[in-house]
Amino acid sequence: MRKENFTAQTNCEVLEVLTDSTGKRATGVTYIDSSGDKWEQPADLVIVAAFTFENVRLMLLSGIGEAYDPVTNKGTTGRNYAYQTANGVTLFFDNKNFNPFIGAGAVGMGIDEFNNDNFDHSGLGFFGGGSIRVTPIGSAPIGYRPLPPNTPKWGSKWKRALKDNYLSTMSIGCEASSYTTRTNYLSLDPNYKDPHGRPLLRITFDFAENDLKMAQYCTGKVAEIAKSMNPREMIVKPMTGHWSSVPYQSSHVVGGFIMGSDPSTSSVNKHLQVWDVPNLFVVGASAFPQNPGYNPTGTVGALAFKAAHAIRHVYLKRPGEMISA
Ligand SMILES: Cc1cc2nc3c(=O)[nH]c(=O)nc-3n(C[C@H](O)[C@H](O)[C@H](O)COP(=O)(O)OP(=O)(O)OC[C@H]3O[C@@H](n4cnc5c(N)ncnc54)[C@H](O)[C@@H]3O)c2cc1C
């Protein structure tokens, strides 16, 4: 930003990536500024990095790639959307003090023995797994209300249970994989529109049987660890049933404009360069073809550096496909 030839336009919303009549070359973007004025920004190179959902929505709105159709299993824009499975065990102790109001994002301990293919899946009937972690992030007294099973929902017994358990409760989480299915995908919503009259993004998702089986197994392993710590009581909570958009579970949403080696099943190559539109790059977790049992941002950052490196050292020297389709 300190460079004289750099301009950052803040509070602007990109509406569309423009392409020429062949559809194989991006010519710029249109955007709207904070006064509501619409602009066209011509460009030789367009890099979209607007988060998983908006990356996919912009590509669908701009007609980049073919929209995924779960019936025919054809099309790439919107395919391989994946979520994550959030599981955990809560341990209630007597006479322990975990000082739950103290914490920091990176204070914690994790084990990876039951993540993805780190263990033998023979006979288990599922694949995938999760990262088992205790991460004290600082739980505010009103937001954090650990209550043992069968506590009344209100009144003096509820207050007493909260007081008795606030300091002496801890939990072990298991952030686990979610593998893509043919029926989980992203598309433009036929009904709901944004203030500019453009369709919002629609998420079509439910947990696959594989992920629910994996959640049962891995949470069982967490429960074994928890039991050996001799708590007074435990709540074991694997992910079960159907996905609901209501309770917060995870913000680790991935896929929809995925990286791959085959243009018929992926949208970008390993440099995040769009197949068939070589001067367009789409950066973010939208490129993940699957979701493992990890937080995504380290990998998002690594992919961004990798793409930037390829643009600088390969693409700018000879603009065009860095890998031929
Ligand atoms: C509540 C929450 C907790 C999270 N916790 C973790 C965690 O603990 N660990 C972890 O690894 N990840 C976590 N994540 C995920 C993490 O935030 C994302 O992986 C990461 O931010 C992705 O980076 P990005 O650059 O792709 O997108 P973003 O960081 O979302 O950046 C995209 C930018 O594009 C802008 N933008 C979007 N649309 C447009 C448009 N049309 N025109 C112009 N600009 C646009 C946005 O304003 C934004 O500034 C969390 C996410 C949430 C929501």
The ligand as a MOL file (V3000), in Angstrom:
LIG
                    3D

  0  0  0     0  0            999 V3000
M  V30 BEGIN CTAB
M  V30 COUNTS 53 58 0 0 0
M  V30 BEGIN ATOM
M  V30 1 C -16.5200 -16.7040 13.6280 0
M  V30 2 C -15.3760 -17.2940 12.8310 0
M  V30 3 C -14.3480 -17.9370 13.4940 0
M  V30 4 C -13.2910 -18.4960 12.7680 0
M  V30 5 N -12.2780 -19.1120 13.4610 0
M  V30 6 C -11.2670 -19.6650 12.7660 0
M  V30 7 C -10.1860 -20.2950 13.4670 0
M  V30 8 O -10.1490 -20.3550 14.6900 0
M  V30 9 N -9.1900 -20.8520 12.7230 0
M  V30 10 C -9.1920 -20.8290 11.3580 0
M  V30 11 O -8.2670 -21.3650 10.7350 0
M  V30 12 N -10.1950 -20.2180 10.6850 0
M  V30 13 C -11.2220 -19.6370 11.3530 0
M  V30 14 N -12.2480 -19.0380 10.6630 0
M  V30 15 C -12.2020 -19.0680 9.1850 0
M  V30 16 C -11.3750 -17.9040 8.6620 0
M  V30 17 O -12.0060 -16.6930 9.0380 0
M  V30 18 C -11.2820 -18.0260 7.1400 0
M  V30 19 O -10.6950 -19.2750 6.7810 0
M  V30 20 C -10.4060 -16.9360 6.5370 0
M  V30 21 O -10.8350 -15.6650 6.9580 0
M  V30 22 C -10.4710 -17.0340 5.0240 0
M  V30 23 O -9.6610 -16.0300 4.4560 0
M  V30 24 P -10.0610 -15.3680 3.0860 0
M  V30 25 O -9.0120 -14.3460 2.7980 0
M  V30 26 O -10.3450 -16.4240 2.0700 0
M  V30 27 O -11.4750 -14.6370 3.3430 0
M  V30 28 P -11.8040 -13.4000 4.2990 0
M  V30 29 O -10.8750 -13.3110 5.4330 0
M  V30 30 O -13.2710 -13.5010 4.5910 0
M  V30 31 O -11.5290 -12.1500 3.3540 0
M  V30 32 C -12.3710 -11.8890 2.2450 0
M  V30 33 C -12.4620 -10.3900 2.0690 0
M  V30 34 O -13.1580 -10.1190 0.8720 0
M  V30 35 C -14.1020 -9.0940 1.0720 0
M  V30 36 N -15.2020 -9.3120 0.1100 0
M  V30 37 C -16.1340 -10.2980 0.1150 0
M  V30 38 N -16.9450 -10.1720 -0.9270 0
M  V30 39 C -16.5240 -9.0870 -1.6280 0
M  V30 40 C -16.9770 -8.4490 -2.8150 0
M  V30 41 N -18.0070 -8.9060 -3.5250 0
M  V30 42 N -16.3120 -7.3360 -3.2400 0
M  V30 43 C -15.2480 -6.8570 -2.5400 0
M  V30 44 N -14.7810 -7.4230 -1.4090 0
M  V30 45 C -15.4080 -8.5280 -0.9630 0
M  V30 46 C -14.5340 -9.2670 2.5290 0
M  V30 47 O -15.0430 -8.0450 3.0180 0
M  V30 48 C -13.2410 -9.6850 3.1860 0
M  V30 49 O -12.4890 -8.5830 3.6070 0
M  V30 50 C -13.2820 -18.4270 11.3590 0
M  V30 51 C -14.3310 -17.7620 10.6760 0
M  V30 52 C -15.3620 -17.2120 11.4150 0
M  V30 53 C -16.4840 -16.5010 10.6590 0
M  V30 END ATOM
M  V30 BEGIN BOND
M  V30 1 1 1 2
M  V30 2 1 2 3
M  V30 3 2 2 52
M  V30 4 2 3 4
M  V30 5 1 4 5
M  V30 6 1 4 50
M  V30 7 2 5 6
M  V30 8 1 6 7
M  V30 9 1 6 13
M  V30 10 2 7 8
M  V30 11 1 7 9
M  V30 12 1 9 10
M  V30 13 2 10 11
M  V30 14 1 10 12
M  V30 15 2 12 13
M  V30 16 1 13 14
M  V30 17 1 14 15
M  V30 18 1 14 50
M  V30 19 1 15 16
M  V30 20 1 16 17
M  V30 21 1 16 18
M  V30 22 1 18 19
M  V30 23 1 18 20
M  V30 24 1 20 21
M  V30 25 1 20 22
M  V30 26 1 22 23
M  V30 27 1 23 24
M  V30 28 2 24 25
M  V30 29 1 24 26
M  V30 30 1 24 27
M  V30 31 1 27 28
M  V30 32 2 28 29
M  V30 33 1 28 30
M  V30 34 1 28 31
M  V30 35 1 31 32
M  V30 36 1 32 33
M  V30 37 1 33 34
M  V30 38 1 33 48
M  V30 39 1 34 35
M  V30 40 1 35 36
M  V30 41 1 35 46
M  V30 42 1 36 37
M  V30 43 1 36 45
M  V30 44 2 37 38
M  V30 45 1 38 39
M  V30 46 1 39 40
M  V30 47 2 39 45
M  V30 48 1 40 41
M  V30 49 2 40 42
M  V30 50 1 42 43
M  V30 51 2 43 44
M  V30 52 1 44 45
M  V30 53 1 46 47
M  V30 54 1 46 48
M  V30 55 1 48 49
M  V30 56 2 50 51
M  V30 57 1 51 52
M  V30 58 1 52 53
M  V30 END BOND
M  V30 END CTAB
M  END
